[in-house]
Amino acid sequence: MVFPTRHALLAGVMLAGALTTTALAHHGWSWAEGEQTELRGTIRAISMAPPHPSLEVAAADGERWQVDLGNPRQTERSGFVEGSATVGDVIVVLGNRSLDPNEKLMKAVRITVAGKVFDIYPERIGTN
């Protein structure tokens, strides 16, 4: 039977810890600005896949943004389900953008498509 060396075992534990920390940071709010901003654009892609549904939105200035929604159940509870929007729809996103100004990433608290409002995180709307 082969047992891993202490160094290999330590490296594995450190890697697992780093991956867990990264995943938790991305799925929490610590990576996002406290202030909410509005993004207006056109939906270019929709993914309803776990760990969270997301949209690719082209803003008026041509910048492409990734807009993360809540987890699948939370997004569904907001009323936003497959078929609620299609590529080409105009969208207004209220959310918190990434702390990194070069990263075009936003976590949505509310989205509006064709006049229909979907509150993804109703308890966070208008709060910092």
BELGI-V98501 format. One record per residue. N is the residue number from 1. RES is the residue in one small letter. SS is DSSP state (2 for helix, 1 for strand, 0 for the rest). PHI is phi in degrees with one decimal (* if undefined). Layout:
N,RES,SS,PHI
N,RES,SS,PHI
This chain:
1,m,0,*
2,v,0,-103.4
3,f,0,-108.6
4,p,0,-68.7
5,t,0,-70.2
6,r,2,-59.7
7,h,2,-66.0
8,a,2,-65.6
9,l,2,-64.4
10,l,2,-62.1
11,a,2,-61.8
12,g,2,-64.3
13,v,2,-64.7
14,m,2,-65.2
15,l,2,-63.5
16,a,2,-60.5
17,g,2,-63.9
18,a,2,-65.2
19,l,2,-65.4
20,t,2,-64.0
21,t,2,-62.6
22,t,2,-62.5
23,a,2,-63.0
24,l,2,-65.4
25,a,2,-64.7
26,h,2,-69.4
27,h,2,-84.6
28,g,0,-87.2
29,w,0,-118.0
30,s,0,-64.0
31,w,0,-83.1
32,a,1,-110.1
33,e,0,-63.6
34,g,0,-74.4
35,e,0,-79.1
36,q,0,-89.5
37,t,1,-129.1
38,e,1,-112.2
39,l,1,-120.5
40,r,1,-115.5
41,g,1,-175.5
42,t,1,-123.6
43,i,1,-69.5
44,r,1,-107.5
45,a,1,-158.6
46,i,1,-131.8
47,s,1,-128.4
48,m,0,-101.8
49,a,0,-76.6
50,p,0,-64.2
51,p,0,-80.7
52,h,0,-153.3
53,p,0,-59.7
54,s,1,-147.3
55,l,1,-127.0
56,e,1,-105.1
57,v,1,-122.4
58,a,1,-95.1
59,a,1,-76.9
60,a,0,-58.9
61,d,0,-82.1
62,g,0,92.3
63,e,0,-66.7
64,r,1,-99.5
65,w,1,-116.2
66,q,1,-96.1
67,v,1,-114.2
68,d,1,-88.0
69,l,0,-99.3
70,g,0,-77.5
71,n,0,-63.0
72,p,2,-53.6
73,r,2,-67.7
74,q,2,-65.5
75,t,2,-63.1
76,e,2,-62.6
77,r,2,-61.2
78,s,0,-71.8
79,g,0,100.8
80,f,0,-84.8
81,v,0,-126.3
82,e,0,-54.0
83,g,0,96.9
84,s,0,-68.8
85,a,0,-146.5
86,t,0,-132.4
87,v,0,-57.7
88,g,0,103.3
89,d,0,-68.5
90,v,1,-79.1
91,i,1,-137.0
92,v,1,-119.7
93,v,1,-114.6
94,l,1,-106.1
95,g,1,-171.8
96,n,1,-112.3
97,r,1,-86.2
98,s,1,-60.0
99,l,0,-63.6
100,d,0,-82.1
101,p,0,-64.2
102,n,0,-85.3
103,e,0,-95.3
104,k,0,-90.1
105,l,1,-136.2
106,m,1,-139.3
107,k,1,-101.9
108,a,1,-79.4
109,v,1,-104.0
110,r,1,-149.6
111,i,1,-127.8
112,t,1,-127.5
113,v,1,-128.0
114,a,0,50.9
115,g,0,79.0
116,k,1,-95.1
117,v,1,-98.3
118,f,1,-121.9
119,d,1,-88.2
120,i,0,-73.2
121,y,0,-125.2
122,p,2,-58.9
123,e,2,-70.8
124,r,2,-102.3
125,i,0,-64.8
126,g,0,78.1
127,t,0,-110.5
128,n,0,-112.7
